[in-house]
Structures are given as C-alpha cells and as structure tokens.
Amino acid sequence: MPSQGDALQQAHSDYQQHMQTCRQCRADTVPCAVAKHLLRLYNNARRSAARAD
C-alpha cells in the first residue's frame, strides 16, 4: 500500500499530466470534468497528508 506522500505525489503528477495533455483544458480557460476530479483527489490527498503530520 502506498504511503500518503506517494499518494500525494501521484495525485499531483496525474493532475499535471492531464492539464498538459487534455485538448479541452489547453484550449479553454475552464478545466474539464476530469481535471476537476483529479484536482479534488489531489486536494484530498494533500489534506490527508497534512492531518497525518
């Protein structure tokens, strides 16, 4: 099972990669639904890591 730090890093990486490769996110100023979901996962992982410290 990955540690919270690994989960945080993976969530951030997934979000950044999506923002760079998604045609809709690159063309529009509004992120697509997938980007919003990935950002929500990243924020949840960040909050969880902060509570653990």
PQR file with spaces between the fields and no chain letter, atoms N, CA, C, O and H, PARSE charges and radii, in Angstrom:
ATOM       1  N    MET     1       0.847   -1.181    0.000 -0.4000 1.5000
ATOM       2  CA   MET     1       0.000    0.000    0.000 -0.0000 2.0000
ATOM       3  C    MET     1       0.891    1.241    0.000  0.5500 1.7000
ATOM       4  O    MET     1       1.821    1.338    0.800 -0.5500 1.4000
ATOM       5  N    PRO     2       0.607    2.197   -0.901 -0.5600 1.5000
ATOM       6  CA   PRO     2       1.467    3.382   -0.976  0.2800 2.0000
ATOM       7  C    PRO     2       1.298    4.279    0.244  0.5500 1.7000
ATOM       8  O    PRO     2       0.228    4.344    0.849 -0.5500 1.4000
ATOM       9  N    SER     3       2.364    4.957    0.580 -0.4000 1.5000
ATOM      10  CA   SER     3       2.299    5.890    1.699 -0.0000 2.0000
ATOM      11  C    SER     3       1.520    7.132    1.278  0.5500 1.7000
ATOM      12  O    SER     3       1.238    7.327    0.096 -0.5500 1.4000
ATOM      13  H    SER     3       3.233    4.905    0.088  0.4000 1.0000
ATOM      14  N    GLN     4       1.175    7.975    2.259 -0.4000 1.5000
ATOM      15  CA   GLN     4       0.431    9.199    1.952 -0.0000 2.0000
ATOM      16  C    GLN     4       1.254   10.143    1.081  0.5500 1.7000
ATOM      17  O    GLN     4       0.713   10.838    0.220 -0.5500 1.4000
ATOM      18  H    GLN     4       1.404    7.817    3.220  0.4000 1.0000
ATOM      19  N    GLY     5       2.548   10.161    1.308 -0.4000 1.5000
ATOM      20  CA   GLY     5       3.421   11.005    0.482 -0.0000 2.0000
ATOM      21  C    GLY     5       3.437   10.541   -0.959  0.5500 1.7000
ATOM      22  O    GLY     5       3.432   11.356   -1.882 -0.5500 1.4000
ATOM      23  H    GLY     5       2.987    9.597    2.006  0.4000 1.0000
ATOM      24  N    ASP     6       3.456    9.219   -1.155 -0.4000 1.5000
ATOM      25  CA   ASP     6       3.408    8.674   -2.508 -0.0000 2.0000
ATOM      26  C    ASP     6       2.074    8.981   -3.171  0.5500 1.7000
ATOM      27  O    ASP     6       2.032    9.330   -4.351 -0.5500 1.4000
ATOM      28  H    ASP     6       3.460    8.557   -0.405  0.4000 1.0000
ATOM      29  N    ALA     7       0.986    8.855   -2.422 -0.4000 1.5000
ATOM      30  CA   ALA     7      -0.347    9.145   -2.962 -0.0000 2.0000
ATOM      31  C    ALA     7      -0.462   10.613   -3.337  0.5500 1.7000
ATOM      32  O    ALA     7      -1.045   10.948   -4.368 -0.5500 1.4000
ATOM      33  H    ALA     7       1.020    8.572   -1.463  0.4000 1.0000
ATOM      34  N    LEU     8       0.085   11.483   -2.516 -0.4000 1.5000
ATOM      35  CA   LEU     8       0.060   12.913   -2.804 -0.0000 2.0000
ATOM      36  C    LEU     8       0.850   13.214   -4.070  0.5500 1.7000
ATOM      37  O    LEU     8       0.387   13.955   -4.937 -0.5500 1.4000
ATOM      38  H    LEU     8       0.559   11.211   -1.678  0.4000 1.0000
ATOM      39  N    GLN     9       2.028   12.644   -4.173 -0.4000 1.5000
ATOM      40  CA   GLN     9       2.877   12.860   -5.354 -0.0000 2.0000
ATOM      41  C    GLN     9       2.207   12.320   -6.614  0.5500 1.7000
ATOM      42  O    GLN     9       2.250   12.965   -7.661 -0.5500 1.4000
ATOM      43  H    GLN     9       2.404   12.042   -3.469  0.4000 1.0000
ATOM      44  N    GLN    10       1.596   11.157   -6.525 -0.4000 1.5000
ATOM      45  CA   GLN    10       0.932   10.551   -7.679 -0.0000 2.0000
ATOM      46  C    GLN    10      -0.277   11.384   -8.106  0.5500 1.7000
ATOM      47  O    GLN    10      -0.490   11.596   -9.299 -0.5500 1.4000
ATOM      48  H    GLN    10       1.560   10.633   -5.675  0.4000 1.0000
ATOM      49  N    ALA    11      -1.062   11.855   -7.149 -0.4000 1.5000
ATOM      50  CA   ALA    11      -2.231   12.676   -7.466 -0.0000 2.0000
ATOM      51  C    ALA    11      -1.815   13.975   -8.146  0.5500 1.7000
ATOM      52  O    ALA    11      -2.456   14.416   -9.101 -0.5500 1.4000
ATOM      53  H    ALA    11      -0.889   11.683   -6.179  0.4000 1.0000
ATOM      54  N    HIS    12      -0.747   14.582   -7.654 -0.4000 1.5000
ATOM      55  CA   HIS    12      -0.254   15.821   -8.261 -0.0000 2.0000
ATOM      56  C    HIS    12       0.261   15.553   -9.668  0.5500 1.7000
ATOM      57  O    HIS    12      -0.013   16.323  -10.589 -0.5500 1.4000
ATOM      58  H    HIS    12      -0.227   14.223   -6.878  0.4000 1.0000
ATOM      59  N    SER    13       0.991   14.483   -9.836 -0.4000 1.5000
ATOM      60  CA   SER    13       1.518   14.116  -11.141 -0.0000 2.0000
ATOM      61  C    SER    13       0.397   13.836  -12.141  0.5500 1.7000
ATOM      62  O    SER    13       0.460   14.276  -13.289 -0.5500 1.4000
ATOM      63  H    SER    13       1.214   13.858   -9.088  0.4000 1.0000
ATOM      64  N    ASP    14      -0.630   13.103  -11.702 -0.4000 1.5000
ATOM      65  CA   ASP    14      -1.762   12.799  -12.576 -0.0000 2.0000
ATOM      66  C    ASP    14      -2.460   14.076  -13.032  0.5500 1.7000
ATOM      67  O    ASP    14      -2.800   14.218  -14.206 -0.5500 1.4000
ATOM      68  H    ASP    14      -0.681   12.746  -10.770  0.4000 1.0000
ATOM      69  N    TYR    15      -2.672   14.998  -12.105 -0.4000 1.5000
ATOM      70  CA   TYR    15      -3.333   16.259  -12.437 -0.0000 2.0000
ATOM      71  C    TYR    15      -2.497   17.070  -13.422  0.5500 1.7000
ATOM      72  O    TYR    15      -3.019   17.562  -14.423 -0.5500 1.4000
ATOM      73  H    TYR    15      -2.396   14.883  -11.151  0.4000 1.0000
ATOM      74  N    GLN    16      -1.210   17.211  -13.146 -0.4000 1.5000
ATOM      75  CA   GLN    16      -0.343   17.994  -14.029 -0.0000 2.0000
ATOM      76  C    GLN    16      -0.262   17.379  -15.427  0.5500 1.7000
ATOM      77  O    GLN    16      -0.303   18.093  -16.429 -0.5500 1.4000
ATOM      78  H    GLN    16      -0.785   16.811  -12.333  0.4000 1.0000
ATOM      79  N    GLN    17      -0.148   16.069  -15.485 -0.4000 1.5000
ATOM      80  CA   GLN    17      -0.068   15.388  -16.781 -0.0000 2.0000
ATOM      81  C    GLN    17      -1.365   15.592  -17.563  0.5500 1.7000
ATOM      82  O    GLN    17      -1.331   15.837  -18.769 -0.5500 1.4000
ATOM      83  H    GLN    17      -0.115   15.489  -14.671  0.4000 1.0000
ATOM      84  N    HIS    18      -2.494   15.494  -16.890 -0.4000 1.5000
ATOM      85  CA   HIS    18      -3.762   15.706  -17.569 -0.0000 2.0000
ATOM      86  C    HIS    18      -3.859   17.125  -18.116  0.5500 1.7000
ATOM      87  O    HIS    18      -4.273   17.323  -19.258 -0.5500 1.4000
ATOM      88  H    HIS    18      -2.522   15.296  -15.911  0.4000 1.0000
ATOM      89  N    MET    19      -3.483   18.106  -17.314 -0.4000 1.5000
ATOM      90  CA   MET    19      -3.578   19.500  -17.744 -0.0000 2.0000
ATOM      91  C    MET    19      -2.695   19.769  -18.969  0.5500 1.7000
ATOM      92  O    MET    19      -3.018   20.630  -19.787 -0.5500 1.4000
ATOM      93  H    MET    19      -3.147   17.946  -16.386  0.4000 1.0000
ATOM      94  N    GLN    20      -1.596   19.043  -19.094 -0.4000 1.5000
ATOM      95  CA   GLN    20      -0.697   19.237  -20.233 -0.0000 2.0000
ATOM      96  C    GLN    20      -1.168   18.505  -21.476  0.5500 1.7000
ATOM      97  O    GLN    20      -0.864   18.931  -22.591 -0.5500 1.4000
ATOM      98  H    GLN    20      -1.334   18.344  -18.429  0.4000 1.0000
ATOM      99  N    THR    21      -1.906   17.409  -21.309 -0.4000 1.5000
ATOM     100  CA   THR    21      -2.276   16.593  -22.460 -0.0000 2.0000
ATOM     101  C    THR    21      -3.729   16.722  -22.894  0.5500 1.7000
ATOM     102  O    THR    21      -4.068   16.323  -24.008 -0.5500 1.4000
ATOM     103  H    THR    21      -2.152   17.064  -20.404  0.4000 1.0000
ATOM     104  N    CYS    22      -4.587   17.262  -22.054 -0.4000 1.5000
ATOM     105  CA   CYS    22      -6.010   17.356  -22.382 -0.0000 2.0000
ATOM     106  C    CYS    22      -6.240   18.503  -23.366  0.5500 1.7000
ATOM     107  O    CYS    22      -5.870   19.646  -23.100 -0.5500 1.4000
ATOM     108  H    CYS    22      -4.311   17.586  -21.149  0.4000 1.0000
ATOM     109  N    ARG    23      -6.840   18.188  -24.477 -0.4000 1.5000
ATOM     110  CA   ARG    23      -7.087   19.192  -25.503 -0.0000 2.0000
ATOM     111  C    ARG    23      -8.048   20.273  -25.005  0.5500 1.7000
ATOM     112  O    ARG    23      -7.851   21.457  -25.280 -0.5500 1.4000
ATOM     113  H    ARG    23      -7.140   17.259  -24.693  0.4000 1.0000
ATOM     114  N    GLN    24      -9.072   19.868  -24.283 -0.4000 1.5000
ATOM     115  CA   GLN    24     -10.049   20.836  -23.785 -0.0000 2.0000
ATOM     116  C    GLN    24      -9.438   21.763  -22.746  0.5500 1.7000
ATOM     117  O    GLN    24      -9.668   22.971  -22.781 -0.5500 1.4000
ATOM     118  H    GLN    24      -9.232   18.907  -24.060  0.4000 1.0000
ATOM     119  N    CYS    25      -8.669   21.213  -21.830 -0.4000 1.5000
ATOM     120  CA   CYS    25      -8.050   22.035  -20.785 -0.0000 2.0000
ATOM     121  C    CYS    25      -7.050   23.022  -21.372  0.5500 1.7000
ATOM     122  O    CYS    25      -6.913   24.140  -20.877 -0.5500 1.4000
ATOM     123  H    CYS    25      -8.482   20.231  -21.801  0.4000 1.0000
ATOM     124  N    ARG    26      -6.366   22.619  -22.406 -0.4000 1.5000
ATOM     125  CA   ARG    26      -5.385   23.513  -23.021 -0.0000 2.0000
ATOM     126  C    ARG    26      -6.053   24.608  -23.830  0.5500 1.7000
ATOM     127  O    ARG    26      -5.540   25.725  -23.897 -0.5500 1.4000
ATOM     128  H    ARG    26      -6.477   21.710  -22.808  0.4000 1.0000
ATOM     129  N    ALA    27      -7.194   24.306  -24.448 -0.4000 1.5000
ATOM     130  CA   ALA    27      -7.858   25.279  -25.302 -0.0000 2.0000
ATOM     131  C    ALA    27      -8.716   26.260  -24.506  0.5500 1.7000
ATOM     132  O    ALA    27      -8.783   27.444  -24.838 -0.5500 1.4000
ATOM     133  H    ALA    27      -7.610   23.399  -24.393  0.4000 1.0000
ATOM     134  N    ASP    28      -9.367   25.768  -23.460 -0.4000 1.5000
ATOM     135  CA   ASP    28     -10.274   26.600  -22.673 -0.0000 2.0000
ATOM     136  C    ASP    28      -9.597   27.079  -21.401  0.5500 1.7000
ATOM     137  O    ASP    28      -8.598   26.513  -20.959 -0.5500 1.4000
ATOM     138  H    ASP    28      -9.312   24.807  -23.191  0.4000 1.0000
ATOM     139  N    THR    29     -10.152   28.119  -20.826 -0.4000 1.5000
ATOM     140  CA   THR    29      -9.645   28.573  -19.534 -0.0000 2.0000
ATOM     141  C    THR    29     -10.308   27.818  -18.394  0.5500 1.7000
ATOM     142  O    THR    29      -9.850   27.882  -17.254 -0.5500 1.4000
ATOM     143  H    THR    29     -10.964   28.579  -21.185  0.4000 1.0000
ATOM     144  N    VAL    30     -11.397   27.095  -18.700 -0.4000 1.5000
ATOM     145  CA   VAL    30     -12.128   26.326  -17.697 -0.0000 2.0000
ATOM     146  C    VAL    30     -11.695   24.868  -17.789  0.5500 1.7000
ATOM     147  O    VAL    30     -11.774   24.279  -18.867 -0.5500 1.4000
ATOM     148  H    VAL    30     -11.770   27.042  -19.626  0.4000 1.0000
ATOM     149  N    PRO    31     -11.239   24.269  -16.689 -0.5600 1.5000
ATOM     150  CA   PRO    31     -10.829   22.865  -16.741  0.2800 2.0000
ATOM     151  C    PRO    31     -12.020   21.937  -16.994  0.5500 1.7000
ATOM     152  O    PRO    31     -13.150   22.245  -16.614 -0.5500 1.4000
ATOM     153  N    CYS    32     -11.756   20.815  -17.630 -0.4000 1.5000
ATOM     154  CA   CYS    32     -12.807   19.842  -17.909 -0.0000 2.0000
ATOM     155  C    CYS    32     -13.173   19.082  -16.635  0.5500 1.7000
ATOM     156  O    CYS    32     -12.544   19.260  -15.591 -0.5500 1.4000
ATOM     157  H    CYS    32     -10.838   20.565  -17.939  0.4000 1.0000
ATOM     158  N    ALA    33     -14.189   18.241  -16.732 -0.4000 1.5000
ATOM     159  CA   ALA    33     -14.673   17.491  -15.571 -0.0000 2.0000
ATOM     160  C    ALA    33     -13.601   16.557  -15.010  0.5500 1.7000
ATOM     161  O    ALA    33     -13.507   16.388  -13.794 -0.5500 1.4000
ATOM     162  H    ALA    33     -14.700   18.097  -17.580  0.4000 1.0000
ATOM     163  N    VAL    34     -12.802   15.957  -15.870 -0.4000 1.5000
ATOM     164  CA   VAL    34     -11.748   15.057  -15.411 -0.0000 2.0000
ATOM     165  C    VAL    34     -10.695   15.838  -14.626  0.5500 1.7000
ATOM     166  O    VAL    34     -10.212   15.367  -13.597 -0.5500 1.4000
ATOM     167  H    VAL    34     -12.878   16.094  -16.858  0.4000 1.0000
ATOM     168  N    ALA    35     -10.343   17.017  -15.104 -0.4000 1.5000
ATOM     169  CA   ALA    35      -9.365   17.843  -14.404 -0.0000 2.0000
ATOM     170  C    ALA    35      -9.886   18.245  -13.029  0.5500 1.7000
ATOM     171  O    ALA    35      -9.135   18.256  -12.054 -0.5500 1.4000
ATOM     172  H    ALA    35     -10.736   17.400  -15.940  0.4000 1.0000
ATOM     173  N    LYS    36     -11.170   18.574  -12.955 -0.4000 1.5000
ATOM     174  CA   LYS    36     -11.765   18.933  -11.670 -0.0000 2.0000
ATOM     175  C    LYS    36     -11.718   17.755  -10.705  0.5500 1.7000
ATOM     176  O    LYS    36     -11.439   17.923   -9.518 -0.5500 1.4000
ATOM     177  H    LYS    36     -11.780   18.565  -13.747  0.4000 1.0000
ATOM     178  N    HIS    37     -11.992   16.574  -11.221 -0.4000 1.5000
ATOM     179  CA   HIS    37     -11.954   15.369  -10.384 -0.0000 2.0000
ATOM     180  C    HIS    37     -10.530   15.095   -9.902  0.5500 1.7000
ATOM     181  O    HIS    37     -10.319   14.807   -8.724 -0.5500 1.4000
ATOM     182  H    HIS    37     -12.219   16.438  -12.185  0.4000 1.0000
ATOM     183  N    LEU    38      -9.562   15.182  -10.799 -0.4000 1.5000
ATOM     184  CA   LEU    38      -8.169   14.945  -10.417 -0.0000 2.0000
ATOM     185  C    LEU    38      -7.689   15.981   -9.403  0.5500 1.7000
ATOM     186  O    LEU    38      -6.940   15.651   -8.483 -0.5500 1.4000
ATOM     187  H    LEU    38      -9.734   15.416  -11.756  0.4000 1.0000
ATOM     188  N    LEU    39      -8.114   17.223   -9.568 -0.4000 1.5000
ATOM     189  CA   LEU    39      -7.743   18.258   -8.607 -0.0000 2.0000
ATOM     190  C    LEU    39      -8.363   17.967   -7.244  0.5500 1.7000
ATOM     191  O    LEU    39      -7.727   18.177   -6.211 -0.5500 1.4000
ATOM     192  H    LEU    39      -8.722   17.491  -10.315  0.4000 1.0000
ATOM     193  N    ARG    40      -9.599   17.487   -7.242 -0.4000 1.5000
ATOM     194  CA   ARG    40     -10.263   17.126   -5.991 -0.0000 2.0000
ATOM     195  C    ARG    40      -9.500   15.987   -5.297  0.5500 1.7000
ATOM     196  O    ARG    40      -9.316   16.014   -4.080 -0.5500 1.4000
ATOM     197  H    ARG    40     -10.115   17.316   -8.081  0.4000 1.0000
ATOM     198  N    LEU    41      -9.061   14.993   -6.071 -0.4000 1.5000
ATOM     199  CA   LEU    41      -8.276   13.894   -5.487 -0.0000 2.0000
ATOM     200  C    LEU    41      -6.966   14.413   -4.900  0.5500 1.7000
ATOM     201  O    LEU    41      -6.559   13.997   -3.815 -0.5500 1.4000
ATOM     202  H    LEU    41      -9.211   14.971   -7.059  0.4000 1.0000
ATOM     203  N    TYR    42      -6.312   15.314   -5.612 -0.4000 1.5000
ATOM     204  CA   TYR    42      -5.056   15.889   -5.131 -0.0000 2.0000
ATOM     205  C    TYR    42      -5.283   16.672   -3.837  0.5500 1.7000
ATOM     206  O    TYR    42      -4.519   16.535   -2.881 -0.5500 1.4000
ATOM     207  H    TYR    42      -6.642   15.652   -6.493  0.4000 1.0000
ATOM     208  N    ASN    43      -6.331   17.488   -3.814 -0.4000 1.5000
ATOM     209  CA   ASN    43      -6.620   18.276   -2.610 -0.0000 2.0000
ATOM     210  C    ASN    43      -6.942   17.376   -1.424  0.5500 1.7000
ATOM     211  O    ASN    43      -6.512   17.654   -0.304 -0.5500 1.4000
ATOM     212  H    ASN    43      -6.950   17.598   -4.591  0.4000 1.0000
ATOM     213  N    ASN    44      -7.687   16.309   -1.652 -0.4000 1.5000
ATOM     214  CA   ASN    44      -7.989   15.363   -0.577 -0.0000 2.0000
ATOM     215  C    ASN    44      -6.721   14.696   -0.063  0.5500 1.7000
ATOM     216  O    ASN    44      -6.556   14.538    1.147 -0.5500 1.4000
ATOM     217  H    ASN    44      -8.036   16.083   -2.562  0.4000 1.0000
ATOM     218  N    ALA    45      -5.825   14.304   -0.960 -0.4000 1.5000
ATOM     219  CA   ALA    45      -4.568   13.682   -0.550 -0.0000 2.0000
ATOM     220  C    ALA    45      -3.706   14.679    0.223  0.5500 1.7000
ATOM     221  O    ALA    45      -3.040   14.309    1.191 -0.5500 1.4000
ATOM     222  H    ALA    45      -5.959   14.432   -1.943  0.4000 1.0000
ATOM     223  N    ARG    46      -3.720   15.931   -0.200 -0.4000 1.5000
ATOM     224  CA   ARG    46      -2.942   16.968    0.481 -0.0000 2.0000
ATOM     225  C    ARG    46      -3.471   17.199    1.892  0.5500 1.7000
ATOM     226  O    ARG    46      -2.693   17.310    2.840 -0.5500 1.4000
ATOM     227  H    ARG    46      -4.260   16.231   -0.986  0.4000 1.0000
ATOM     228  N    ARG    47      -4.779   17.272    2.030 -0.4000 1.5000
ATOM     229  CA   ARG    47      -5.381   17.442    3.359 -0.0000 2.0000
ATOM     230  C    ARG    47      -5.091   16.249    4.260  0.5500 1.7000
ATOM     231  O    ARG    47      -4.801   16.410    5.445 -0.5500 1.4000
ATOM     232  H    ARG    47      -5.411   17.182    1.260  0.4000 1.0000
ATOM     233  N    SER    48      -5.170   15.071    3.696 -0.4000 1.5000
ATOM     234  CA   SER    48      -4.909   13.852    4.468 -0.0000 2.0000
ATOM     235  C    SER    48      -3.455   13.817    4.946  0.5500 1.7000
ATOM     236  O    SER    48      -3.180   13.433    6.083 -0.5500 1.4000
ATOM     237  H    SER    48      -5.406   14.941    2.733  0.4000 1.0000
ATOM     238  N    ALA    49      -2.545   14.212    4.087 -0.4000 1.5000
ATOM     239  CA   ALA    49      -1.130   14.240    4.463 -0.0000 2.0000
ATOM     240  C    ALA    49      -0.883   15.287    5.544  0.5500 1.7000
ATOM     241  O    ALA    49      -0.081   15.065    6.451 -0.5500 1.4000
ATOM     242  H    ALA    49      -2.769   14.524    3.164  0.4000 1.0000
ATOM     243  N    ALA    50      -1.564   16.418    5.452 -0.4000 1.5000
ATOM     244  CA   ALA    50      -1.393   17.469    6.464 -0.0000 2.0000
ATOM     245  C    ALA    50      -1.915   17.019    7.827  0.5500 1.7000
ATOM     246  O    ALA    50      -1.327   17.345    8.858 -0.5500 1.4000
ATOM     247  H    ALA    50      -2.216   16.598    4.715  0.4000 1.0000
ATOM     248  N    ARG    51      -3.017   16.271    7.834 -0.4000 1.5000
ATOM     249  CA   ARG    51      -3.559   15.768    9.094 -0.0000 2.0000
ATOM     250  C    ARG    51      -2.654   14.715    9.722  0.5500 1.7000
ATOM     251  O    ARG    51      -2.590   14.594   10.945 -0.5500 1.4000
ATOM     252  H    ARG    51      -3.495   16.006    6.996  0.4000 1.0000
ATOM     253  N    ALA    52      -1.957   13.958    8.885 -0.4000 1.5000
ATOM     254  CA   ALA    52      -1.085   12.899    9.400 -0.0000 2.0000
ATOM     255  C    ALA    52       0.160   13.492   10.053  0.5500 1.7000
ATOM     256  O    ALA    52       0.749   12.875   10.940 -0.5500 1.4000
ATOM     257  H    ALA    52      -2.009   14.057    7.892  0.4000 1.0000
ATOM     258  N    ASP    53       0.561   14.684    9.619 -0.4000 1.5000
ATOM     259  CA   ASP    53       1.766   15.316   10.185 -0.0000 2.0000
ATOM     260  C    ASP    53       1.451   16.041   11.422  0.5500 1.7000
ATOM     261  O    ASP    53       2.340   16.633   12.035 -0.5500 1.4000
ATOM     262  H    ASP    53       0.082   15.185    8.898  0.4000 1.0000
